[in-house]
Amino acid sequence: MDLEERVTELERRLAALVKEDRGGPKLVEGDFWALEGLKSQLAEVEAPDGGVLFTGAVRLPTQERYEWQYGALTDGLLDDDWSDAADSFAALGHPVRLRLLREILGGRRTAAELTELEGLGTTGQIYHHLRQLTGAGWLHTTSRGRYEVPGARVVPLLVVLAAGRP
């Protein structure tokens, strides 16, 4: 597959992620509909050690919408080399980088807009943080000086943030 075909396929997949909100079930305390669905799926594939699932339907302040789900079997996760995830987690391990991600999801997409914000450091420091996030896949550049969180990373980012709450 040549580069143009790959880009076309990636654009198609991204467009499929950006959907209109269909309503769906309301989240109510004690309502384990997602867990019950996961358990049913695990029984069908005969996965006695279980699995994990994360999913989300998100509308950002920019009105962009993303729907995403991912599941993995427990034995595969426990057998994987966890050090492969170190760079991704390390990129999220700095308060300025988390703030940059929040600002970008909120609509501030250009380097110029980000350098105008208070408390993020010098222009050079901000670019350093943007490079770290880009290198780990949490950001990509859409044009020179313009950044976005890839559609396939929006829900996983929010899941990681939710999991990190005290």
C-alpha positions as CSV (number, residue, x, y, z in Angstrom):
1,M,0.0,0.0,0.0
2,D,1.5,3.3,-1.0
3,L,1.6,6.4,1.1
4,E,-1.4,8.1,-0.6
5,E,-3.5,5.0,0.0
6,R,-2.4,4.8,3.6
7,V,-3.3,8.5,4.2
8,T,-6.7,8.0,2.5
9,E,-7.4,4.9,4.7
10,L,-6.4,6.9,7.9
11,E,-8.6,9.8,6.9
12,R,-11.5,7.3,6.4
13,R,-10.9,5.8,9.8
14,L,-10.7,9.2,11.5
15,A,-14.0,10.3,9.8
16,A,-15.6,7.2,11.2
17,L,-14.5,8.2,14.7
18,V,-16.1,11.6,14.4
19,K,-19.8,11.0,14.7
20,E,-23.0,12.7,15.8
21,D,-24.1,12.0,19.4
22,R,-26.8,9.2,19.2
23,G,-28.0,9.6,22.8
24,G,-27.4,6.2,24.3
25,P,-27.8,5.0,27.8
26,K,-27.6,7.4,30.7
27,L,-24.8,6.8,33.1
28,V,-26.4,6.1,36.5
29,E,-24.5,5.1,39.6
30,G,-24.6,1.3,40.0
31,D,-25.5,0.8,36.3
32,F,-23.0,-1.8,35.0
33,W,-24.3,-2.2,31.4
34,A,-20.7,-1.9,29.9
35,L,-19.3,-4.4,32.4
36,E,-22.2,-6.8,31.7
37,G,-21.6,-6.5,27.9
38,L,-17.9,-7.1,28.4
39,K,-18.5,-10.2,30.5
40,S,-20.9,-11.5,27.8
41,Q,-18.2,-11.0,25.1
42,L,-15.6,-12.7,27.3
43,A,-17.8,-15.7,27.7
44,E,-18.3,-15.9,23.9
45,V,-14.5,-16.0,23.3
46,E,-13.9,-18.3,26.2
47,A,-11.5,-15.9,28.1
48,P,-11.4,-17.3,31.6
49,D,-8.9,-14.7,32.8
50,G,-11.1,-11.9,31.8
51,G,-10.3,-8.6,30.0
52,V,-10.6,-4.9,30.1
53,L,-12.6,-2.4,28.1
54,F,-12.5,1.3,27.8
55,T,-15.0,3.3,25.8
56,G,-16.3,6.8,25.4
57,A,-18.5,9.1,23.4
58,V,-17.1,12.6,23.8
59,R,-18.0,16.1,22.6
60,L,-15.2,18.6,23.0
61,P,-15.6,22.3,23.7
62,T,-14.8,22.8,20.0
63,Q,-17.9,20.7,19.2
64,E,-15.8,17.9,17.7
65,R,-17.3,14.5,18.6
66,Y,-15.4,11.2,19.1
67,E,-16.6,7.7,19.8
68,W,-14.1,5.0,20.6
69,Q,-13.8,1.7,22.3
70,Y,-11.0,-0.7,22.9
71,G,-10.9,-4.1,24.6
72,A,-8.0,-6.4,25.5
73,L,-7.7,-9.8,27.1
74,T,-6.1,-10.0,30.5
75,D,-3.6,-12.6,29.6
76,G,-2.3,-10.6,26.6
77,L,-1.9,-7.5,28.8
78,L,-0.1,-9.3,31.5
79,D,2.2,-11.0,29.0
80,D,3.1,-7.8,27.1
81,D,6.3,-5.9,27.7
82,W,5.0,-3.0,29.8
83,S,8.1,-0.9,29.1
84,D,6.8,-0.3,25.6
85,A,4.2,2.1,27.2
86,A,6.9,4.0,29.2
87,D,7.4,6.8,26.7
88,S,3.7,7.4,26.3
89,F,3.2,7.6,30.1
90,A,6.3,9.7,30.5
91,A,5.0,12.2,28.0
92,L,1.9,12.7,30.2
93,G,4.0,12.9,33.4
94,H,4.5,16.7,33.4
95,P,1.9,19.3,34.4
96,V,2.7,21.6,31.5
97,R,2.2,18.8,29.0
98,L,-1.2,18.0,30.5
99,R,-2.2,21.6,30.4
100,L,-1.1,21.9,26.8
101,L,-3.3,18.9,25.9
102,R,-6.2,20.4,27.8
103,E,-5.8,23.7,25.9
104,I,-5.5,22.0,22.6
105,L,-8.6,19.9,23.2
106,G,-10.3,23.1,24.2
107,G,-9.5,24.8,20.9
108,R,-6.2,26.5,21.2
109,R,-4.4,24.7,18.4
110,T,-1.6,26.9,17.2
111,A,1.8,27.3,18.8
112,A,1.3,31.1,18.9
113,E,-1.9,30.7,20.9
114,L,-0.2,28.3,23.3
115,T,2.8,30.5,23.9
116,E,0.5,33.4,24.9
117,L,-0.8,31.4,27.9
118,E,0.5,32.2,31.4
119,G,2.5,29.7,33.4
120,L,3.7,27.4,30.6
121,G,7.3,28.6,30.5
122,T,9.3,30.1,27.7
123,T,8.6,29.5,24.0
124,G,11.5,27.1,23.8
125,Q,10.1,25.1,26.8
126,I,6.7,25.0,25.3
127,Y,8.1,23.7,22.0
128,H,10.0,21.1,23.9
129,H,6.8,19.8,25.6
130,L,5.0,19.8,22.3
131,R,7.7,17.7,20.7
132,Q,7.5,15.2,23.6
133,L,3.8,14.9,23.2
134,T,4.1,14.6,19.4
135,G,6.8,12.0,19.7
136,A,4.7,9.9,22.0
137,G,1.7,10.1,19.7
138,W,-0.5,12.3,22.0
139,L,-0.3,15.1,19.4
140,H,0.2,15.5,15.7
141,T,0.8,18.6,13.6
142,T,-1.9,19.4,11.0
143,S,0.2,22.2,9.5
144,R,3.2,24.2,10.6
145,G,2.6,25.3,14.1
146,R,-0.8,23.8,14.5
147,Y,-1.5,20.9,16.8
148,E,-4.3,18.4,17.4
149,V,-4.8,15.4,19.6
150,P,-5.4,12.5,17.1
151,G,-9.0,11.4,17.1
152,A,-8.0,7.9,18.1
153,R,-6.2,9.3,21.2
154,V,-9.0,11.6,22.5
155,V,-11.0,9.0,24.5
156,P,-7.8,7.1,25.6
157,L,-6.4,10.3,27.0
158,L,-9.6,11.0,28.9
159,V,-9.6,7.4,30.2
160,V,-6.0,7.8,31.5
161,L,-6.9,11.1,33.2
162,A,-10.0,9.5,34.8
163,A,-7.9,6.6,36.0
164,G,-5.3,8.9,37.5
165,R,-7.8,10.7,39.7
166,P,-7.3,10.3,43.4
